[in-house]
Amino acid sequence: MIVDFHTHIVPPSIKADRSRYIGTDPCFDVLYASPKARLATAEDLIASMDKDGVDISVALNIAWTGHELSVATNDYIMEAIARYPRRLIGFGMVSLESWQRKDAALREIERCAHGGMRGIGEIRPAWRLAANEDTRLVDAFIETITKHNLILLTHASEPVGHQYPGKGDITPDRLYPLITKFPNLTLVCAHWGGGLPFYALMPEVKKAMANVFFDTAASPFLYNPQIYHQVIQILGAEKILFGTDYPLLTQARLLKEVRSLDLPPETERLILGGNARRLLGLTDTKG
């Protein structure tokens, strides 16, 4: 079974007229203002999965600033997972604006959980957590996520290397305090955690990351394929989640990369779906 842990979908209205949303949200502007940036609906994602042999995909939201857009897109993702319950897993989004408006955000997390969502993400802590000066809001946010046994998936950035739209500054030094403060949080760091796995050569860092996982989203744009072997050696294959960042990259492209590595069959199986199935609590009958 192949599970893509990192894809993005938007409602058809946003795909059909992105210009209506440009200028209304900084995350959307950075990622999708260019007409060359691909947008995909749930039906687009299912068609890609059928074409490329992906059994299940995690459909993520993006880090909307406003509460209303978060709710509207969460609604769409919940509708999508209801239409495709054996193919899609949903992650929602909440807007963490201020302590005064925390109740709406926390209620939205609970609504997502009750609506069948399995996590929150792809969040961007520079805009949501790390930049928020009121630690009470961060604490309440994480506590509500863990209360409902949700997974938090965060964007991550490399502190060096080339710039690209949406890279941001969510670097390992900004992620690590979140990890150490909330050891019971199940955290997935996108894009290989911006290189965070390499710091697991430090024993205390490796120990702190007991509940931290890393997805491979957009890997061909960021790293030489050798990164798979290196992270396997440092952390173990059980920490790696196959993710594409579809529609940024095709699912076929990432599958081809993983299969070109000549990994042991069991290691490949874990990366392509075994780890995700364990993390999401999926059974053999779901596919």
N, C-alpha and C positions, 0 to 999 in steps of 0.2 A: 504494500500500500504506500502510495506517495502522497505526502502532505506538504503543501506549500504554506508555510507559516507567515508569509508576509506578502499580502496583496492589498490593493486599494480599489474600492468601488465608490461611485457617486450616483445620486439619483439622475434619471434621464434628463430632467430639466436643467441640471447643472452642465451635463455634457453637451446638451443641445445649444445652450446659450451661456458660455462661460463669461462673456463680456459683462453680463448682468451682475456678476459676483466680484469682478476685478475692482479693487479699491475699497471693498467692504471688509476684507479680512487679510491681515499680513501674511499668514501662512499660505492661504490660497494664492495670493499675489506672487509670493516667492516661487511656489512650486508650479503654478499653472497659468500665469499671465501670458506666457509664450504660447502661441497657437500650435507650436511644435510639441508641446508637452501633452502626452497622451492622457486621456480620461477614459474610464471604462465603467460600464454598468454591470450589474450582476449577470445579465445575460451574456455580455461580452466575456466575462470571466468564465462562466460555465462553458462557453464555446471554446475558449482557449484550453481549459482543462480537458475537454473531450478530445481536442485535436492533439494535445501533447501528452496525454496519458496521466494526468494528475487526478487522483481520487477525491481529495478534500483540500479546500483552501480556507485559510483564515482571512476573512475580509475585514480589513482595518479601516477606521475613520482617519481623519487628519486633525491636527491641533487647531481647530477653530477657536477664535478669540471670543466670539459672541455665544451666549447661551442658546439663542433661538436657532442658529445654524447647527449647533451641536445636536439639539433635540431633533431637528428636521432630518438630519442625515442619520442619526441613530434610528429614527423611525424607519428610514429606508433600509438600513442594514437588518433591522429586526424583521421587516417584511421579507427581505431576501432570504434570510435563513429559514423563515417559515415556508417559503416557496420551495427551497432546496435543502430540506433538513438533513439529507444524507450526503450533501456535497459541500455546504458552506458552514463555517463557524464564524460568529460575529464578535467583533470588538467595538465598543462604543467610545464616545468622547464626552468630556465635560469641560466647562469653562470655569477656571479658577480665577475669578476676578478680584475678589476681596472677601475679608472675613464677614462683612455685612451681608454678602450674597452667597455665603457658603451653603445655606440650607438648600437652595435650588440645585447647586452642584451635587451635593450629597444625595438629594432625592433622585437626581438623574442617574447616579451610579446605581442606586437601588432599583430604579425602573429598568435600567439595562439588565441588571442581574435577573430580575423577575421576567424580563422579556426574552430570556434565553441567551443573552450575551455571555461570553466566557472570559472577557477581559476588557481592559481599557487601553486604547492606544491607536495609533502611534503618537504618543505624547511627546512634547518637546519641553523638557524641564527648564531650558533657558527662558521660555516664555511662561511656564506654568508653575514650576516648583522652585528651581534655583533662584529665579528672579523675584520670587514672592518673599517679602520681608517678614510676613507674619507666619511664623513657624507653626502656629496653631492650625492654620488652614492646611498646611502640608500634612501635619499629623492626622487631622480629621480625614483628609483625602485617603491617605494610606490605610488608616484604620478601617474605613468603610470598605475599601477594596479587599482587604484581608478578611474582614467579617463575612463577606459574601464569597470567599474562596475564588476571587477573580485574579487573573494574571495582569500584570502591568507591562506593556511593551513600550519601550522608549527609543526614540531616535538617538543616535550616537555619532559623534564627529571625531575625525582624526586631527590631532593637534598640529600636524605637519602635512605637507603635500599640497596638491592642487586644490583650487577653489572650484565650487560648482553650486548651482542654485539649490538652496536648502541645506548646504553643509552645516552652517551654524557653528556653535561653540560648545556643544554638549560633549566635552572631552572627558577622558577617563578620570581626571582629577575632580571633575564636577559630578560624575556618577558615583564615585567611590564613597563619598560621605552619605549619600542616599542608601547605598548598599549596607554600610556598617550601622546606620541608624535604625534600619528596618530589616533585621535579619530574617524575619518570618515572611517577608514579602517575596512572592514568586515573580522574578523580574526577568524579562527578555530584553536584551540589548541588541538593537538592530545594527546591521552593517558591521558585524564583528566587534561591536562595542567600541568602535573608534580605536581599536588596538588594545583595549583593556585586557584581553586574555594573556598578552605577553607579560603583564605585571604579575600574573599568577606564578611566575618563577620566584616571587617573594612568598614565603610560606604563609605569612599572615594574610596576604591578599587572597591566596587560594582558599584558605580556610573561610574567609569572610564571604566568598562567593558560592557557598553551598547551595543556595537557591537561585543562582543566576545562570542564565542560558544566553546563547549568542546565535543570532540568525545570520544567514549568508546573503541577505538582500543587497542587490546591486554589486555583488562581489567583483565581477569582471571589470567594473569601472574604477575599482579601488585598489585591488590587490592582485599580485601574481597568484596563480592557483596553488602555489606552494604553501599558502596560508593554511589550507586544510590540514596538511601534514604537520605543520608547526603547532597548531592549536590542539590537534589530536594528541601530540606528544606532550604538551604542557598540561592540558586540562582533561583530556580524554574525549573520545568520540561522543559520549553520552551528553555532552554539553552543547552540541552543535545542532541547530535546527535549519533544515533546508528552507530557504525563503528567496523569492525572486525579485520582489518589488514591482510585480506586474501592476499596471501596464508599462512601467518604465522599461522593463526588459521582458522578453518573452519567457515563458516557462520552459520552453524547449532549450533555450540557450543555457540556462543554469543547469538543467538536467544533463546536457551534453558535457558541461564542465565537470560536474561531479563524476560522471561515468568515465571520463577520460583519465581519472587519477589512479586507476588500478588499485583501488582500496580493497581490503579484504571484504568478502561478501557481507559479513555481519556488520562491519563498520559502515559500509554503504547503506545497508538496510536501516541502521540506527539514524543516520543523518537524513535520509530521504523520507523517513516516516515514523520509524520506531520511537524515537525520542518524543516527537510531537504527539503521537498516540498516547504515550505514557503521561505526558504533561497535561493533556486535555482529557484524559480518562476515557479515550475511545475504545470501543470493543471491536473484535474481528468482524462483527456483523455490520458495522457502520462503514459504508463505502459506496 
